[in-house]
Amino acid sequence: MSDMKWYALYVVSGLEEQAKRNIEKNLENYKLQDRVGQILIPKQTQIQIKKGKRQSVETNLFQGYILIQADLDKELIHIIKNSPKVKKFAGTYDNPIPLEDSEVDKLLRRSEKKTRESTAEIDLIKGEEVKIIIGPFTDFTGTIDDINMEKSSLKVLVKIFGRATAVDLKFDQIVKLSELKE
């Protein structure tokens, strides 16, 4: 048996998990699981702030792609390509082109790194009014003056004793006033 190589598969975007399950089921039905190593959907974890609460959300790094490690021949190519939600292999119609090991290593490291770093995705804009819900300024309201995505923090101008004072806060310490009215 030759060495397994990595290949990229085009699948229906948004249905990567379903395509992966379909491939696994077909391989099981034809008893070919031993010819396939891993089937991966590179993912990243993002932190989203909604209604003042932090949520971890896992998203696909590459929409519409799956990576598969396999020892391909015509039979296996046919079974994988004809799995529901799978479009085709990257390469020519009859000849899937394997990925370079260095490419796969980069993709896997990038996926792990993105998960560790946890990028933040927020729905806040400068000038928006917010209410502080955690910390020494709880129940104060103010206006967003600056947003720092790298540090997941922001500056809010709060009126204290009639003067606007800049207060440094984390994303999870505030909630938008518009969300409180809903």
N, C-alpha and C positions, 0 to 999 in steps of 0.2 A: 504494500500500500504506500503510495507516495505521500509526501508531506501535504498537510492541509494548508490552503492559502485563504486569504481574506478577499471577499468580493463585496461590492456595493450593489444593493438591489433598489430599484425604483419601486415604490409602493404608493397606494392611494394616500395622499396627504391627510393627516389627521386620524388615519386608521392604522398606524404603524403597529400598535399592540395587537390588533385583530389580525393583521397580515402575518405577524410573527406566530400567533397561535395557529393560524391556518397552515403555515409551513410545518410547524411541529406536528400537527395532526396528520398531515399527508406523509411526513417522514415515518411516523409511527405506523400508519396504515400499510405502508410499503416495506416496513421493517428496515429502514435505511438510516436510523438515528446514528449508527456507528460511523457513518461517512460524513457526518456534520459535527463540528466542534461546538462553537458558540454562535448564537444568533443575538446580536446586540442592537439596541436602539440607544445611541448616545444621548444622554440627558443632562440637564443642569437643574439645580434647585435655585429658585428665586424667592426672595422675601417680598411679599406684597403687603401694602398697608391699605386696609379698607375699613372705613368707619372706626379708625383709631386702633385697630387690632392688627397685629402682625400675623401673617399666614405664610407658611412655606408651601410653595407650589412647584411641582416638578414639571418641566417642559422639555420638549425634544430640542436637541441642539441643531438637528438638520431635519426640517419638515420633509416628509416624503421619502426618507431613506432608511434602510436597515443595513447593517453590516452582518455578513455571514461568513463563517470559517468552514470551509468544506473541501473535500477531495472530489472535485467535479468530474463527471463524465456525461455523455449525452442523456442517459436515463435520469440522472439526478437533476440536470439542468431542466429537463422537461417537467419533472415533478414539481420542482420549486417554482418555475415560471408559470405553471398552470394552477398554482394555489390561488384561491380567491384573494383579492385585494393586492396581488403582486402584479406589477406592470412588466418589468424586464430587468435583466442584469445590466450593469454599466459595461459598455463595450459594444461590439458589433452583435448583430442578431444571433449568429450561431457561435460566437466566440466571446464569452465573458472575459474581461481583462482583470486579472488579480491586482489588488492594491499592493503598493510597496509596503514592506514591514515598517519602514520609517513613518509612512503616512498613517498607518493604523496606530502606531505608538503615539504619534502626535494627537490623533483624534481621541484616543483613550485617556491620555494625560490631560488634554483640554477639557474633556467631560468631567474628569475627577476634580480638576482645578476649579472649574465653574461651580461644581457642587460645593466645594469647600469655601470658595469666596462668597457665594450667595449674593448675587447682585440684587439690588433693591429696585422695585418698581412701585412708584407711588403716583397717586392722582392728586397731587398738590401743586399749586402754582403761586408764584410770588404775588403778593397783594391780597391774597385770599384771607378771609377771617376765620380764625380757629379758636377753640376753647381748650385750655390746658386741663388734662384729666388726671395727671400723675405728677407728684413732686411738690415743692414748696409753693408753687404758684397755682395750685389746683383751683379750678373755677374761675380763673382770670381769663379774659378774652383778649385777643390781639390780632395783629396782621402779620402775615409771613413777609419777612424782609429778605431772607436769603435761604437757599436750599443747598446742602452739601451732600451729594449722593454717595461719595466715597465713605463718609463717616456716618451716613444714615442720620444726619442731624439737620437742624434748621435754626435760624434766628427768627424770633417772633418779637415784634414791638408791642409791649404791654404798657398800658397807662398805669403808672404807680405815682400816687400823690400828684396827679395832674400832668405828669411828664412821661413822654414815651421812653421806655427803657428796653434795650435789647436783651432778650433772654435766650440762652442757648438751650435747645431741647432736642431729644431724640424723637424719631418719627412716631414711636408708640406712646408718646406722652401727650399727644394732641388728637383732637377730632375736629373735622370741619364743621362750622356752624350750620352750613346748609344740610348736612347729614342729620344733625340734631332736630331740625325742623320737620324732617320726613316722617 
